[in-house]
Amino acid sequence: MERLTRAEEEVMQVLWRIGPAFVKDIRQAMPKPRPAITTVSTIVRILEAKGFVDHEVLGRSHRYSARVLKAEYAHRSARRLLKDYFAGSPQALVSSFIERADIDARELEALIALLKQQRKR
């Protein structure tokens, strides 16, 4: 699965949030300052070429929808992050959050519970 640019991810976030939409609706759902409609149209076509988006022809318009689930893209992105920046070590990733106090005690306890649950399987 290809990596997405920041602009492509922004469009995908909109499609994941609002579901199938026309280019004008995608643009309207984007944060300000919004890109030109032609820019959004170009990005959507690039996403379609990359296999992230499908379209349905409705009259003279195209309605676009996400072809890749957000959870699937998030999982692949997390695996890539783990590999590229933490030598594939989940422990190194979690340690970096703990050491920088980016994770609070409640989240840490939830992670510990999840690990214990995994160990039982």
DSSP file (Angstrom, degrees, kcal/mol; ACC not computed):
  #  RESIDUE AA STRUCTURE BP1 BP2  ACC     N-H-->O    O-->H-N    N-H-->O    O-->H-N    TCO  KAPPA ALPHA  PHI   PSI    X-CA   Y-CA   Z-CA
    1    1 A M              0   0    0      0, 0.0    50,-0.1     0, 0.0    49,-0.0   0.000 360.0 360.0 360.0 129.4    0.0    0.0    0.0
    2    2 A E        -     0   0    0     48,-0.3     2,-0.2     1,-0.1    48,-0.0  -0.286 360.0-109.2 -70.2 155.2    1.4    3.4   -1.0
    3    3 A R        -     0   0    0      1,-0.0     2,-0.3    74,-0.0    -1,-0.1  -0.564  32.4-131.5 -79.4 150.6    2.0    6.2    1.4
    4    4 A L        -     0   0    0     -2,-0.2     2,-0.1     1,-0.1    -1,-0.0  -0.782  12.6-122.4-103.0 147.7   -0.2    9.2    1.2
    5    5 A T     >  -     0   0    0     -2,-0.3     4,-2.7     1,-0.1     5,-0.2  -0.320  36.5-100.9 -74.3 169.5    0.8   12.8    1.1
    6    6 A R  H  > S+     0   0    0      1,-0.2     4,-2.1     2,-0.2     5,-0.1   0.914 125.3  49.0 -59.2 -43.2   -0.5   15.1    3.7
    7    7 A A  H  > S+     0   0    0      2,-0.2     4,-1.9     1,-0.2    -1,-0.2   0.898 111.3  49.3 -65.2 -40.3   -3.1   16.5    1.3
    8    8 A E  H  > S+     0   0    0      1,-0.2     4,-2.5     2,-0.2    -2,-0.2   0.909 110.4  50.5 -65.5 -41.4   -4.2   13.0    0.3
    9    9 A E  H  X S+     0   0    0     -4,-2.7     4,-2.8     1,-0.2    -1,-0.2   0.889 107.0  55.1 -62.4 -38.2   -4.5   12.0    3.9
   10   10 A E  H  X S+     0   0    0     -4,-2.1     4,-1.6     2,-0.2    -1,-0.2   0.916 109.9  45.5 -62.1 -43.0   -6.7   15.0    4.5
   11   11 A V  H  X S+     0   0    0     -4,-1.9     4,-2.4     2,-0.2    -2,-0.2   0.908 112.7  50.9 -66.4 -41.9   -9.1   14.1    1.7
   12   12 A M  H  X S+     0   0    0     -4,-2.5     4,-2.9     1,-0.2     5,-0.2   0.902 105.8  55.7 -63.1 -39.9   -9.2   10.5    3.0
   13   13 A Q  H  X S+     0   0    0     -4,-2.8     4,-1.8     1,-0.2    -1,-0.2   0.903 108.8  48.6 -58.0 -40.5  -10.0   11.6    6.5
   14   14 A V  H  X S+     0   0    0     -4,-1.6     4,-3.2     2,-0.2     5,-0.4   0.945 111.8  47.7 -64.7 -48.0  -12.9   13.5    5.1
   15   15 A L  H  X S+     0   0    0     -4,-2.4     4,-2.0     1,-0.2    51,-0.2   0.890 112.1  49.9 -62.4 -38.6  -14.2   10.5    3.1
   16   16 A W  H  < S+     0   0    0     -4,-2.9    -1,-0.2    -5,-0.2    -2,-0.2   0.866 116.2  43.5 -66.0 -34.1  -13.8    8.2    6.1
   17   17 A R  H  < S+     0   0    0     -4,-1.8    -2,-0.2    -5,-0.2    -1,-0.2   0.919 128.1  23.7 -78.4 -44.8  -15.7   10.7    8.2
   18   18 A I  H  < S-     0   0    0     -4,-3.2    -3,-0.2     1,-0.2    -2,-0.2   0.623  96.5-141.2-101.6 -13.3  -18.6   11.6    5.9
   19   19 A G     <  +     0   0    0     -4,-2.0    -1,-0.2    -5,-0.4    -2,-0.1  -0.392  62.0   9.0  83.4-166.5  -18.7    8.6    3.6
   20   20 A P  S    S+     0   0    0      0, 0.0     2,-0.3     0, 0.0    45,-0.2  -0.154  80.2 160.7 -52.0 135.9  -19.4    8.7   -0.2
   21   21 A A  B     -A   64   0A   0     43,-2.7    43,-3.0     4,-0.0     2,-0.2  -0.993  40.9-110.0-157.3 157.6  -19.3   12.3   -1.5
   22   22 A F    >>  -     0   0    0     -2,-0.3     4,-2.4    41,-0.2     3,-0.5  -0.512  44.6-104.0 -83.5 160.2  -19.0   14.5   -4.4
   23   23 A V  H 3> S+     0   0    0     39,-0.5     4,-2.7     1,-0.3     5,-0.2   0.888 122.4  53.9 -54.0 -42.6  -15.9   16.7   -4.8
   24   24 A K  H 3> S+     0   0    0      1,-0.2     4,-2.0     2,-0.2    -1,-0.3   0.870 109.8  47.6 -62.7 -35.5  -17.8   19.8   -3.7
   25   25 A D  H <> S+     0   0    0     -3,-0.5     4,-1.7     2,-0.2    -1,-0.2   0.872 110.3  51.6 -72.2 -37.6  -18.9   18.0   -0.5
   26   26 A I  H  X S+     0   0    0     -4,-2.4     4,-0.5     2,-0.2     3,-0.3   0.948 111.8  47.1 -61.4 -48.1  -15.4   16.8    0.2
   27   27 A R  H >< S+     0   0    0     -4,-2.7     3,-1.3     1,-0.2    -2,-0.2   0.913 109.9  53.2 -60.1 -43.4  -14.1   20.3   -0.1
   28   28 A Q  H 3< S+     0   0    0     -4,-2.0    -1,-0.2     1,-0.3    -2,-0.2   0.823 107.6  51.7 -62.5 -31.9  -16.9   21.7    2.1
   29   29 A A  H 3< S+     0   0    0     -4,-1.7    -1,-0.3    -3,-0.3    -2,-0.2   0.517  91.2  99.3 -84.3  -4.9  -16.0   19.2    4.8
   30   30 A M  S << S-     0   0    0     -3,-1.3     4,-0.1    -4,-0.5   -19,-0.0  -0.504  83.0-101.0 -82.0 151.8  -12.3   20.2    4.8
   31   31 A P        -     0   0    0      0, 0.0    -1,-0.1     0, 0.0    -2,-0.1  -0.329  58.3 -64.9 -68.8 153.5  -10.9   22.6    7.4
   32   32 A K  S    S+     0   0    0      1,-0.1     2,-0.1     2,-0.1     0, 0.0  -0.557 116.1  52.9 -79.2 147.6  -10.3   26.2    6.4
   33   33 A P  S    S-     0   0    0      0, 0.0    -1,-0.1     0, 0.0     0, 0.0   0.415  87.7-158.6 -75.4 130.9   -8.5   27.5    4.5
   34   34 A R        -     0   0    0     -4,-0.1    -2,-0.1     1,-0.1     3,-0.1  -0.507  14.3-117.8 -79.7 143.8   -9.9   25.1    2.0
   35   35 A P        -     0   0    0      0, 0.0    -1,-0.1     0, 0.0    -5,-0.1  -0.312  44.3 -81.1 -71.7 165.1   -8.1   24.2   -1.2
   36   36 A A     >  -     0   0    0      1,-0.1     4,-2.1     4,-0.0     3,-0.4  -0.295  38.7-115.9 -62.4 151.4   -9.5   25.1   -4.6
   37   37 A I  H  > S+     0   0    0      1,-0.2     4,-2.4     2,-0.2     5,-0.1   0.846 117.4  56.8 -60.5 -33.5  -12.1   22.7   -5.9
   38   38 A T  H  > S+     0   0    0      2,-0.2     4,-2.2     1,-0.2    -1,-0.2   0.862 105.6  51.3 -66.0 -34.3   -9.8   21.8   -8.8
   39   39 A T  H  > S+     0   0    0     -3,-0.4     4,-2.5     2,-0.2    -2,-0.2   0.928 110.4  47.7 -66.4 -45.5   -7.1   20.9   -6.3
   40   40 A V  H  X S+     0   0    0     -4,-2.1     4,-2.5     1,-0.2    -2,-0.2   0.914 111.3  51.8 -61.5 -42.7   -9.5   18.6   -4.4
   41   41 A S  H  X S+     0   0    0     -4,-2.4     4,-2.1     1,-0.2    -1,-0.2   0.908 110.3  48.3 -60.5 -43.5  -10.6   17.0   -7.7
   42   42 A T  H  X S+     0   0    0     -4,-2.2     4,-2.2     2,-0.2    -2,-0.2   0.922 111.3  49.9 -63.0 -44.8   -7.0   16.4   -8.7
   43   43 A I  H  X S+     0   0    0     -4,-2.5     4,-2.6     1,-0.2    -2,-0.2   0.909 109.6  51.3 -61.6 -42.6   -6.2   14.8   -5.3
   44   44 A V  H  X S+     0   0    0     -4,-2.5     4,-2.1     1,-0.2    -1,-0.2   0.906 109.6  49.8 -62.9 -41.4   -9.3   12.5   -5.5
   45   45 A R  H  X S+     0   0    0     -4,-2.1     4,-2.2     2,-0.2    -1,-0.2   0.885 110.7  49.9 -65.5 -37.5   -8.2   11.3   -9.0
   46   46 A I  H  X S+     0   0    0     -4,-2.2     4,-2.0     2,-0.2    -2,-0.2   0.922 110.0  50.9 -64.2 -43.7   -4.7   10.6   -7.6
   47   47 A L  H  <>S+     0   0    0     -4,-2.6     5,-2.6     1,-0.2     6,-0.9   0.875 109.4  51.0 -61.4 -37.1   -6.2    8.7   -4.7
   48   48 A E  H ><5S+     0   0    0     -4,-2.1     3,-1.1     4,-0.2    -1,-0.2   0.917 108.8  50.5 -66.5 -42.4   -8.3    6.7   -7.2
   49   49 A A  H 3<5S+     0   0    0     -4,-2.2    -2,-0.2     1,-0.3    -1,-0.2   0.835 109.3  52.0 -63.7 -32.2   -5.2    5.9   -9.3
   50   50 A K  T 3<5S-     0   0    0     -4,-2.0   -48,-0.3    -5,-0.1    -1,-0.3   0.551 119.4-112.6 -80.6  -7.9   -3.5    4.7   -6.1
   51   51 A G  T < 5S+     0   0    0     -3,-1.1    -3,-0.2    -4,-0.5    -2,-0.1   0.599  89.1 110.3  89.0  11.9   -6.4    2.4   -5.3
   52   52 A F  S   <S+     0   0    0     -5,-2.6    15,-3.5    -6,-0.2    16,-1.2   0.693  76.2  39.7 -89.2 -20.5   -7.6    4.3   -2.2
   53   53 A V  E     -B   66   0A   0     -6,-0.9     2,-0.3    13,-0.3    -2,-0.2  -0.957  59.9-164.3-134.4 145.5  -10.9    5.7   -3.7
   54   54 A D  E     -B   65   0A   0     11,-2.5    11,-2.3    -2,-0.3     2,-0.3  -0.819  14.0-146.8-116.8 163.1  -13.6    4.4   -6.1
   55   55 A H  E     -B   64   0A   0     -2,-0.3     2,-0.4     9,-0.2     9,-0.2  -0.960   6.4-154.6-132.9 157.0  -16.2    6.4   -7.9
   56   56 A E  E     -B   63   0A   0      7,-2.1     7,-2.9    -2,-0.3     2,-0.5  -0.995  23.8-128.0-125.2 130.2  -19.7    6.0   -9.0
   57   57 A V  E     +B   62   0A   0     -2,-0.4     2,-0.5     5,-0.2     5,-0.2  -0.691  27.1 178.5 -83.1 124.7  -21.1    7.9  -12.0
   58   58 A L  E >   -B   61   0A   0      3,-2.9     3,-2.0    -2,-0.5     2,-0.4  -0.893  64.1 -57.0-126.8  98.9  -24.3    9.7  -11.2
   59   59 A G  T 3  S-     0   0    0     -2,-0.5    -2,-0.0     1,-0.3     0, 0.0  -0.546 120.0 -20.7  66.6-122.1  -25.5   11.7  -14.2
   60   60 A R  T 3  S+     0   0    0     -2,-0.4    -1,-0.3    -3,-0.1     2,-0.3   0.300 127.3  79.8-100.0   8.6  -22.6   14.0  -15.1
   61   61 A S  E <   - B   0  58A   0     -3,-2.0    -3,-2.9   -39,-0.0     2,-0.4  -0.712  68.4-135.8-114.1 164.1  -21.0   13.8  -11.7
   62   62 A H  E     - B   0  57A   0     -2,-0.3     2,-0.6    -5,-0.2   -39,-0.5  -0.976   8.9-155.1-119.2 131.7  -18.9   11.3   -9.8
   63   63 A R  E     - B   0  56A   0     -7,-2.9    -7,-2.1    -2,-0.4     2,-0.3  -0.935  18.3-151.7-105.9 126.3  -19.5   10.3   -6.2
   64   64 A Y  E     -AB  21  55A   0    -43,-3.0   -43,-2.7    -2,-0.6     2,-0.3  -0.701  15.0-179.1-101.5 146.8  -16.3    9.1   -4.5
   65   65 A S  E     - B   0  54A   0    -11,-2.3   -11,-2.5    -2,-0.3     2,-0.2  -0.987  35.1 -97.6-142.0 152.6  -16.0    6.6   -1.7
   66   66 A A  E     - B   0  53A   0     -2,-0.3   -13,-0.3   -51,-0.2   -14,-0.1  -0.484  26.6-173.7 -69.2 133.5  -13.1    5.2    0.3
   67   67 A R  S    S+     0   0    0    -15,-3.5     2,-0.5    -2,-0.2   -14,-0.2   0.664  72.7  61.6 -97.1 -24.3  -11.9    1.9   -0.9
   68   68 A V  S    S-     0   0    0    -16,-1.2    -1,-0.1     4,-0.0     2,-0.1  -0.900  88.8-122.8-106.1 130.1   -9.5    1.4    1.9
   69   69 A L     >  -     0   0    0     -2,-0.5     4,-2.3     1,-0.1     5,-0.2  -0.410  15.8-126.4 -70.0 146.4  -10.8    1.3    5.5
   70   70 A K  H  > S+     0   0    0      1,-0.2     4,-2.9     2,-0.2     5,-0.2   0.907 111.0  53.4 -58.9 -42.9   -9.4    3.8    7.9
   71   71 A A  H  > S+     0   0    0      1,-0.2     4,-2.3     2,-0.2    -1,-0.2   0.876 108.4  50.2 -61.7 -38.2   -8.5    1.0   10.4
   72   72 A E  H  > S+     0   0    0      2,-0.2     4,-2.3     1,-0.2    -1,-0.2   0.931 113.2  44.7 -66.2 -45.6   -6.6   -0.8    7.6
   73   73 A Y  H  X S+     0   0    0     -4,-2.3     4,-2.5     1,-0.2    -2,-0.2   0.907 113.2  51.4 -65.5 -40.8   -4.6    2.3    6.7
   74   74 A A  H  X S+     0   0    0     -4,-2.9     4,-2.5    -5,-0.2    -2,-0.2   0.914 110.2  49.6 -61.9 -43.0   -4.0    3.1   10.3
   75   75 A H  H  X S+     0   0    0     -4,-2.3     4,-2.4     2,-0.2    -2,-0.2   0.933 112.9  45.6 -62.7 -46.5   -2.6   -0.4   11.0
   76   76 A R  H  X S+     0   0    0     -4,-2.3     4,-2.1     1,-0.2    -1,-0.2   0.883 113.2  50.5 -65.7 -37.4   -0.3   -0.3    8.0
   77   77 A S  H  X S+     0   0    0     -4,-2.5     4,-2.6     2,-0.2    -1,-0.2   0.903 110.3  49.7 -65.9 -40.8    0.9    3.2    8.9
   78   78 A A  H  X S+     0   0    0     -4,-2.5     4,-2.6     2,-0.2    -2,-0.2   0.904 110.6  49.6 -65.3 -41.2    1.6    2.1   12.5
   79   79 A R  H  X S+     0   0    0     -4,-2.4     4,-2.3     2,-0.2    -1,-0.2   0.901 111.5  49.2 -63.4 -40.2    3.5   -0.9   11.3
   80   80 A R  H  X S+     0   0    0     -4,-2.1     4,-3.2     2,-0.2     5,-0.3   0.918 111.3  49.3 -64.6 -43.7    5.6    1.3    9.0
   81   81 A L  H  X>S+     0   0    0     -4,-2.6     4,-2.5     2,-0.2     5,-0.6   0.922 111.2  50.2 -59.8 -45.7    6.2    3.8   11.8
   82   82 A L  H  X5S+     0   0    0     -4,-2.6     6,-2.5     1,-0.2     4,-1.4   0.920 116.2  41.5 -58.8 -46.2    7.3    0.9   14.0
   83   83 A K  H  X5S+     0   0    0     -4,-2.3     4,-0.5     4,-0.2    -2,-0.2   0.928 119.4  42.5 -68.8 -46.7    9.7   -0.5   11.4
   84   84 A D  H  <5S+     0   0    0     -4,-3.2    -2,-0.2    -5,-0.2    -3,-0.2   0.821 130.4  19.4 -74.5 -32.5   11.1    2.9   10.2
   85   85 A Y  H  <5S+     0   0    0     -4,-2.5    -3,-0.2    -5,-0.3    -2,-0.2   0.597 129.2  37.9-117.2 -14.6   11.6    4.6   13.6
   86   86 A F  H ><<S-     0   0    0     -4,-1.4     3,-2.7    -5,-0.6     6,-0.2   0.089 100.5-112.6-129.4  23.2   11.7    1.9   16.3
   87   87 A A  T 3< S-     0   0    0     -4,-0.5    -4,-0.2     1,-0.3    -3,-0.1   0.782  74.8 -62.3  50.9  31.6   13.6   -0.9   14.6
   88   88 A G  T 3  S+     0   0    0     -6,-2.5    -1,-0.3     1,-0.2    -5,-0.2   0.594 102.5 136.2  75.8  10.7   10.3   -3.0   14.6
   89   89 A S    <>  -     0   0    0     -3,-2.7     4,-1.7    -7,-0.5    -1,-0.2  -0.819  39.7-169.7-100.0 109.8   10.2   -3.0   18.4
   90   90 A P  H  > S+     0   0    0      0, 0.0     4,-2.7     0, 0.0     5,-0.3   0.861  92.1  58.9 -59.8 -34.1    6.8   -2.3   20.0
   91   91 A Q  H  > S+     0   0    0      1,-0.2     4,-2.7     2,-0.2     5,-0.2   0.911 104.0  49.6 -61.6 -42.4    8.6   -1.9   23.3
   92   92 A A  H  > S+     0   0    0     -6,-0.2     4,-1.9     2,-0.2    -1,-0.2   0.889 111.4  50.1 -63.9 -38.5   10.7    0.9   22.0
   93   93 A L  H  X S+     0   0    0     -4,-1.7     4,-1.3     2,-0.2    -2,-0.2   0.959 114.2  42.2 -63.4 -52.1    7.6    2.7   20.7
   94   94 A V  H  X S+     0   0    0     -4,-2.7     4,-2.5     1,-0.2     3,-0.3   0.898 112.3  55.6 -63.8 -40.3    5.7    2.4   24.0
   95   95 A S  H  X S+     0   0    0     -4,-2.7     4,-3.1    -5,-0.3     5,-0.3   0.881 102.4  56.2 -59.4 -38.6    8.8    3.3   25.9
   96   96 A S  H  X S+     0   0    0     -4,-1.9     4,-1.1     1,-0.2    -1,-0.2   0.876 110.3  44.9 -63.8 -35.6    9.2    6.5   23.9
   97   97 A F  H  <>S+     0   0    0     -4,-1.3     5,-2.6    -3,-0.3     6,-0.6   0.908 115.3  46.9 -71.7 -42.3    5.7    7.6   24.9
   98   98 A I  H ><5S+     0   0    0     -4,-2.5     3,-1.6     1,-0.2    -2,-0.2   0.932 110.7  51.5 -65.8 -45.8    6.2    6.7   28.5
   99   99 A E  H 3<5S+     0   0    0     -4,-3.1    -1,-0.2     1,-0.3    -2,-0.2   0.805 113.0  45.4 -62.4 -30.3    9.6    8.4   28.8
  100  100 A R  T 3<5S-     0   0    0     -4,-1.1    -1,-0.3    -5,-0.3    -2,-0.2   0.304 111.6-119.8 -97.1   9.3    8.2   11.6   27.4
  101  101 A A  T < 5S+     0   0    0     -3,-1.6    -3,-0.2     1,-0.1    -2,-0.1   0.795  72.4 134.5  57.3  31.4    5.1   11.5   29.6
  102  102 A D      < +     0   0    0     -5,-2.6     2,-0.4    -6,-0.2    -4,-0.2   0.395  61.2  61.2 -86.8   3.0    2.9   11.4   26.5
  103  103 A I  S    S-     0   0    0     -6,-0.6     2,-0.1    -5,-0.2    -1,-0.1  -0.995  78.9-142.0-132.5 128.6    0.8    8.6   28.0
  104  104 A D     >  -     0   0    0     -2,-0.4     4,-2.4     1,-0.1     5,-0.2  -0.367  30.2-101.3 -88.5 170.7   -1.1    8.9   31.3
  105  105 A A  H  > S+     0   0    0      1,-0.2     4,-2.5     2,-0.2     5,-0.2   0.853 120.1  54.1 -59.1 -38.9   -1.5    6.3   34.0
  106  106 A R  H  > S+     0   0    0      2,-0.2     4,-1.9     1,-0.2    -1,-0.2   0.917 110.8  45.5 -64.4 -43.3   -5.0    5.3   32.9
  107  107 A E  H  > S+     0   0    0      2,-0.2     4,-2.1     1,-0.2    -2,-0.2   0.892 112.1  52.4 -66.0 -38.7   -3.9    4.6   29.3
  108  108 A L  H  X S+     0   0    0     -4,-2.4     4,-2.3     1,-0.2    -2,-0.2   0.909 108.8  49.6 -63.3 -42.5   -0.9    2.7   30.7
  109  109 A E  H  X S+     0   0    0     -4,-2.5     4,-2.4     1,-0.2    -1,-0.2   0.875 108.9  52.8 -64.3 -37.1   -3.1    0.6   32.8
  110  110 A A  H  X S+     0   0    0     -4,-1.9     4,-2.1     2,-0.2    -1,-0.2   0.895 109.3  49.5 -64.9 -39.3   -5.3   -0.1   29.8
  111  111 A L  H  X S+     0   0    0     -4,-2.1     4,-2.5     2,-0.2    -2,-0.2   0.912 110.0  50.5 -64.3 -42.5   -2.3   -1.2   27.8
  112  112 A I  H  X S+     0   0    0     -4,-2.3     4,-2.4     1,-0.2    -2,-0.2   0.918 110.5  49.5 -61.9 -43.4   -1.2   -3.5   30.7
  113  113 A A  H  X S+     0   0    0     -4,-2.4     4,-2.2     1,-0.2    -1,-0.2   0.898 110.5  50.8 -61.8 -40.8   -4.7   -5.1   30.8
  114  114 A L  H  X S+     0   0    0     -4,-2.1     4,-2.3     2,-0.2    -2,-0.2   0.906 109.9  49.7 -64.0 -42.0   -4.6   -5.6   27.1
  115  115 A L  H  X S+     0   0    0     -4,-2.5     4,-2.2     2,-0.2    -2,-0.2   0.911 110.7  49.6 -63.3 -42.5   -1.2   -7.3   27.3
  116  116 A K  H  X S+     0   0    0     -4,-2.4     4,-1.3     1,-0.2    -1,-0.2   0.897 110.6  50.7 -62.6 -39.9   -2.4   -9.6   30.1
  117  117 A Q  H  X S+     0   0    0     -4,-2.2     4,-0.7     1,-0.2     3,-0.2   0.904 110.3  49.4 -64.2 -42.3   -5.5  -10.4   28.0
  118  118 A Q  H >< S+     0   0    0     -4,-2.3     3,-0.8     1,-0.2    -1,-0.2   0.873 105.9  57.2 -64.0 -37.9   -3.2  -11.3   25.0
  119  119 A R  H 3< S+     0   0    0     -4,-2.2    -1,-0.2     1,-0.2    -2,-0.2   0.838 100.8  57.9 -63.9 -33.1   -1.0  -13.5   27.2
  120  120 A K  H 3<        0   0    0     -4,-1.3    -1,-0.2     1,-0.3    -2,-0.2   0.739 360.0 360.0 -69.4 -23.4   -4.0  -15.6   28.1
  121  121 A R    <<        0   0    0     -3,-0.8    -1,-0.3    -4,-0.7    -2,-0.2   0.475 360.0 360.0 -74.9 360.0   -4.8  -16.4   24.5
